[in-house]
């Protein structure tokens, strides 16, 4: 196995904590949480693990600027901006949406970390991102393109290694449940489960894509990640477990599912979720418990991927 170069700045290993009051409230399985909201960089989250490898690759290529893209309240963009600040790099963020009257949540932190912001629409995102990268190159800024969500074989390899970390914590879980969107976290977990002997289910709750599209994308990325790590593993779509029953009204739109999950985690465990990713994933997990798919005799790990700053965005103030 080839372990890619990394810059170690995440607070690892992240702890695993039991959630007994949440288990009792749901009358369901024994519930635990893996606290990747505590990875440290720029208020933490799963992208910090990916950035350890992506920043190492950028520095090895002589980069002086990190360029990436995401939504207005992107956790990925916030952590990329923090990583750039930590290593003395410039950062350019191509954000999808309209400039708000005042920055709140993740966007406020983007400003604090000193990122340059470029605004675009969803249909012109890729075009704007390419133009931004090309302009930075022409100006001599030596840009490195951080992929959307950090979801390349380089970024996904971090979650293969995260599974090694989990196995060292001696877990005995029947299920791992988490938010899955750009696919890198799940692709890495699937590779890591195979490499390090995790025999339980690795279930991604889709945040924004139908199951079939998502399974195909993650299978392709998982195979590429294994190859990147020097392992001859090939994954098919049926190797990827995804549930897309909880997409609600669409990406970033807060519904009763997310609202209940956020309040239930907060009031039973003092644990904060975010409105877009972990709130939806936790809502999906709660739904699967109530359906009896996650059974009371089983043990379930909710892998918390972070995102707490989004709670403080103007659009989600109704949670208060």
C-alpha positions as CSV (number, residue, x, y, z in Angstrom):
1,X,0.0,0.0,0.0
2,X,1.2,3.5,-0.9
3,X,0.4,6.2,1.6
4,X,0.5,9.6,-0.2
5,X,2.5,12.5,1.3
6,X,0.5,14.6,3.8
7,X,0.9,17.7,5.9
8,X,-0.2,16.8,9.4
9,X,-2.4,19.6,10.8
10,X,-5.7,17.9,11.7
11,X,-6.4,17.1,15.3
12,X,-6.3,13.3,15.0
13,X,-7.5,10.8,16.0
14,X,-10.9,12.2,16.4
15,X,-12.8,10.7,19.4
16,X,-15.6,8.3,19.3
17,X,-18.4,9.0,21.8
18,X,-21.5,7.1,22.8
19,X,-24.9,8.8,22.5
20,X,-27.0,7.0,25.2
21,X,-29.7,9.6,25.5
22,X,-30.3,9.8,21.8
23,X,-30.5,6.0,21.7
24,X,-33.1,6.0,24.4
25,X,-35.1,8.8,22.8
26,X,-35.3,6.8,19.5
27,X,-35.7,3.4,21.2
28,X,-33.3,2.1,18.6
29,X,-29.8,0.8,18.2
30,X,-26.9,1.6,20.4
31,X,-25.6,4.9,18.9
32,X,-22.1,6.3,18.7
33,X,-20.6,9.3,17.0
34,X,-17.2,9.8,15.4
35,X,-16.3,13.5,15.9
36,X,-14.8,14.7,12.7
37,X,-16.3,18.1,13.5
38,X,-13.3,18.3,15.8
39,X,-10.5,18.1,13.3
40,X,-9.4,21.6,14.2
41,X,-8.7,23.6,11.1
42,X,-11.0,26.6,10.7
43,X,-13.6,25.1,13.0
44,X,-13.1,21.5,11.7
45,X,-14.9,19.1,9.5
46,X,-14.2,16.2,7.1
47,X,-12.4,18.4,4.5
48,X,-9.5,18.9,6.9
49,X,-8.5,15.3,6.5
50,X,-8.6,15.6,2.7
51,X,-6.7,18.9,2.8
52,X,-3.8,17.2,4.6
53,X,-3.1,15.3,1.4
54,X,-4.2,17.9,-1.1
55,X,-2.1,20.7,0.5
56,X,0.9,18.3,0.5
57,X,0.3,17.7,-3.2
58,X,0.0,21.4,-3.9
59,X,3.2,22.3,-2.1
60,X,5.1,19.5,-3.8
61,X,4.0,21.1,-7.1
62,X,5.2,24.6,-6.1
63,X,1.7,26.1,-5.6
64,X,1.3,29.5,-4.2
65,X,-2.5,29.8,-4.5
66,X,-5.4,27.4,-3.7
67,X,-8.4,27.6,-6.0
68,X,-11.7,25.8,-5.4
69,X,-15.4,26.1,-5.7
70,X,-18.6,25.6,-3.7
71,X,-21.9,27.0,-2.5
72,X,-22.2,30.2,-0.5
73,X,-22.1,28.3,2.8
74,X,-19.5,25.8,1.6
75,X,-17.7,24.0,4.4
76,X,-15.2,22.8,1.9
77,X,-14.4,26.4,0.8
78,X,-14.1,27.5,4.4
79,X,-11.6,24.8,5.3
80,X,-9.6,25.4,2.1
81,X,-9.3,29.1,2.9
82,X,-8.1,28.2,6.4
83,X,-5.5,25.7,5.0
84,X,-4.3,28.4,2.7
85,X,-3.9,30.9,5.5
86,X,-2.1,28.3,7.6
87,X,0.5,27.7,4.9
88,X,0.9,31.2,3.7
89,X,-0.8,30.6,0.4
90,X,-3.3,32.8,-1.4
91,X,-6.8,31.4,-1.8
92,X,-9.5,32.1,-4.5
93,X,-13.0,30.8,-3.9
94,X,-15.5,30.6,-6.8
95,X,-18.9,30.7,-5.0
96,X,-22.2,29.8,-6.5
97,X,-24.9,32.3,-5.5
98,X,-25.4,36.0,-5.0
99,X,-23.4,38.3,-2.9
100,X,-25.3,38.6,0.4
101,X,-25.9,41.9,2.2
102,X,-23.6,40.8,5.0
103,X,-21.4,37.7,5.4
104,X,-22.6,35.2,8.0
105,X,-21.7,31.6,8.8
106,X,-19.0,30.0,6.6
107,X,-18.9,33.0,4.3
108,X,-17.9,35.2,7.2
109,X,-15.0,32.8,7.9
110,X,-14.0,32.9,4.3
111,X,-13.5,36.7,4.7
112,X,-11.6,36.3,7.9
113,X,-9.2,33.8,6.3
114,X,-8.5,36.3,3.6
115,X,-9.9,34.5,0.6
116,X,-10.6,36.3,-2.6
117,X,-14.2,35.6,-3.6
118,X,-15.5,35.2,-7.2
119,X,-19.3,35.0,-7.6
120,X,-21.0,32.9,-10.3
121,X,-24.2,31.0,-11.1
122,X,-24.6,27.2,-10.9
123,X,-24.8,26.8,-14.7
124,X,-21.6,28.8,-15.2
125,X,-19.6,27.4,-12.2
126,X,-17.2,25.2,-14.1
127,X,-16.6,27.8,-16.8
128,X,-15.9,30.5,-14.2
129,X,-13.7,28.1,-12.2
130,X,-11.6,27.4,-15.3
131,X,-11.3,31.0,-16.2
132,X,-10.3,31.9,-12.6
133,X,-7.6,29.2,-12.6
134,X,-6.3,30.3,-16.0
135,X,-6.1,33.9,-15.0
136,X,-4.3,33.1,-11.8
137,X,-1.8,31.1,-13.8
138,X,-1.2,33.9,-16.3
139,X,-0.6,36.3,-13.4
140,X,2.1,34.0,-12.0
141,X,0.2,33.0,-8.9
142,X,1.0,29.3,-9.3
143,X,-2.5,28.0,-8.6
144,X,-3.4,24.5,-7.5
145,X,-7.0,23.4,-8.2
146,X,-8.5,21.8,-5.2
147,X,-11.3,19.6,-6.6
148,X,-14.9,20.2,-5.6
149,X,-15.4,18.8,-2.1
150,X,-11.8,17.6,-2.1
151,X,-13.1,14.5,-3.9
152,X,-10.2,13.3,-6.0
153,X,-8.1,10.1,-5.4
154,X,-5.7,12.3,-3.4
155,X,-8.4,13.7,-1.1
156,X,-10.3,10.4,-0.8
157,X,-7.2,8.6,0.3
158,X,-7.5,10.5,3.5
159,X,-10.7,8.6,4.4
160,X,-9.1,5.3,3.6
161,X,-6.6,6.2,6.3
162,X,-9.4,7.4,8.5
163,X,-10.8,3.9,8.4
164,X,-7.4,2.6,9.7
165,X,-7.7,5.2,12.5
166,X,-11.2,3.9,13.3
167,X,-10.0,0.2,13.4
168,X,-7.2,1.2,15.8
169,X,-10.0,2.5,18.1
170,X,-11.3,-1.1,18.3
171,X,-14.8,-0.5,17.1
172,X,-17.6,-3.0,16.9
173,X,-20.1,-1.3,14.7
174,X,-22.7,-2.9,12.4
175,X,-23.2,0.3,10.5
176,X,-21.4,3.5,9.7
177,X,-23.8,6.3,8.6
178,X,-22.8,9.7,7.3
179,X,-23.5,12.5,4.9
180,X,-22.4,11.9,1.3
181,X,-22.3,14.5,-1.4
182,X,-19.3,15.0,-3.6
183,X,-18.4,11.4,-2.9
184,X,-14.8,11.5,-1.7
185,X,-15.5,10.7,1.9
186,X,-17.5,7.6,1.1
187,X,-15.1,6.4,-1.7
188,X,-12.2,6.6,0.8
189,X,-14.2,4.8,3.5
190,X,-15.1,2.0,1.1
191,X,-11.5,1.5,0.1
192,X,-10.4,1.7,3.8
193,X,-13.0,-0.8,4.9
194,X,-11.6,-3.3,2.4
195,X,-7.9,-2.6,3.2
196,X,-8.2,-2.6,7.0
197,X,-10.9,-5.2,7.5
198,X,-14.1,-3.3,8.5
199,X,-16.9,-5.8,8.0
200,X,-19.9,-3.6,8.7
201,X,-22.1,-1.6,6.4
202,X,-20.7,1.8,5.1
203,X,-23.9,3.8,4.3
204,X,-23.9,7.2,2.8
205,X,-27.1,9.3,3.1
206,X,-27.2,11.3,-0.1
207,X,-27.5,15.0,0.3
208,X,-28.2,16.0,-3.3
209,X,-28.1,13.1,-5.9
210,X,-30.2,10.1,-6.8
211,X,-28.9,6.7,-5.6
212,X,-27.9,5.3,-9.0
213,X,-25.9,8.3,-10.1
214,X,-24.2,8.5,-6.8
215,X,-23.3,4.8,-6.6
216,X,-21.7,4.9,-10.1
217,X,-19.7,8.0,-9.2
218,X,-18.4,6.7,-5.9
219,X,-17.6,3.3,-7.3
220,X,-15.4,4.9,-10.0
221,X,-13.7,7.2,-7.5
222,X,-13.1,4.3,-5.1
223,X,-11.5,2.2,-7.8
224,X,-9.3,5.2,-8.8
225,X,-8.4,5.8,-5.1
226,X,-7.4,2.2,-4.5
227,X,-5.2,2.4,-7.7
228,X,-3.7,5.7,-6.4
229,X,-2.7,3.9,-3.2
230,X,-1.1,1.0,-5.1
231,X,-3.9,-1.5,-4.5
232,X,-5.6,-3.5,-7.2
233,X,-9.2,-3.2,-6.1
234,X,-12.1,-2.6,-8.4
235,X,-15.5,-1.5,-7.0
236,X,-18.9,-2.0,-8.7
237,X,-22.0,0.1,-8.2
238,X,-23.5,-2.6,-5.9
239,X,-20.5,-2.4,-3.6
240,X,-21.6,1.2,-2.7
241,X,-24.4,1.6,-0.2
242,X,-26.3,4.8,-0.6
243,X,-29.8,5.9,0.5
244,X,-31.3,8.8,-1.4
245,X,-34.8,8.8,0.2
246,X,-34.1,11.9,2.2
247,X,-33.3,14.6,-0.4
248,X,-36.3,16.7,0.7
249,X,-36.9,19.8,-1.3
250,X,-33.3,20.0,-2.5
251,X,-29.8,20.9,-1.6
252,X,-29.5,23.3,1.3
253,X,-33.3,23.6,1.8
254,X,-34.1,23.1,5.5
255,X,-37.1,20.9,6.1
256,X,-38.8,19.1,9.0
257,X,-36.4,16.2,8.7
258,X,-33.3,18.3,9.3
259,X,-35.0,20.5,11.8
260,X,-36.0,17.5,14.0
261,X,-32.6,15.9,13.8
262,X,-30.7,19.1,14.7
263,X,-32.9,19.7,17.7
264,X,-32.9,16.1,18.8
265,X,-29.1,15.8,18.7
266,X,-28.7,19.2,20.5
267,X,-31.3,18.5,23.2
268,X,-30.3,14.9,23.9
269,X,-26.5,15.0,23.5
270,X,-25.5,18.7,23.4
271,X,-24.2,18.0,19.9
272,X,-24.5,20.4,17.0
273,X,-25.3,19.4,13.5
274,X,-25.4,21.6,10.4
275,X,-28.5,22.3,8.3
276,X,-27.2,21.0,5.0
277,X,-25.1,17.8,5.5
278,X,-25.1,16.3,9.0
279,X,-28.6,17.5,9.7
280,X,-30.0,15.6,6.6
281,X,-27.8,12.6,7.2
282,X,-28.9,12.4,10.9
283,X,-32.5,12.8,9.8
284,X,-32.0,9.9,7.4
285,X,-30.5,7.8,10.1
286,X,-33.4,8.5,12.4
287,X,-35.8,7.6,9.6
288,X,-34.0,4.3,9.1
289,X,-34.2,3.5,12.8
290,X,-38.0,4.2,12.8
291,X,-38.4,2.0,9.8
292,X,-36.6,-0.8,11.6
293,X,-33.8,-1.0,9.0
294,X,-31.3,0.0,11.6
295,X,-32.4,-2.5,14.3
296,X,-32.4,-2.1,18.1
297,X,-29.9,-5.0,18.6
298,X,-27.3,-3.3,16.3
299,X,-24.6,-0.8,17.0
300,X,-24.5,2.3,14.7
301,X,-21.7,4.9,14.3
302,X,-22.8,8.3,13.0
303,X,-19.7,9.8,11.4
304,X,-20.0,13.6,12.1
305,X,-18.5,15.4,9.1
306,X,-18.8,18.9,10.6
307,X,-20.4,22.0,9.2
308,X,-21.4,23.8,12.4
309,X,-20.7,27.4,11.1
310,X,-23.6,27.1,8.7
311,X,-26.0,27.1,11.7
312,X,-25.1,30.8,12.0
313,X,-26.0,31.7,8.4
314,X,-28.9,34.1,8.0
315,X,-31.0,31.7,6.0
316,X,-31.1,29.2,8.9
317,X,-32.0,31.5,11.7
318,X,-35.4,29.9,12.0
319,X,-33.7,27.1,13.9
320,X,-33.2,29.5,16.8
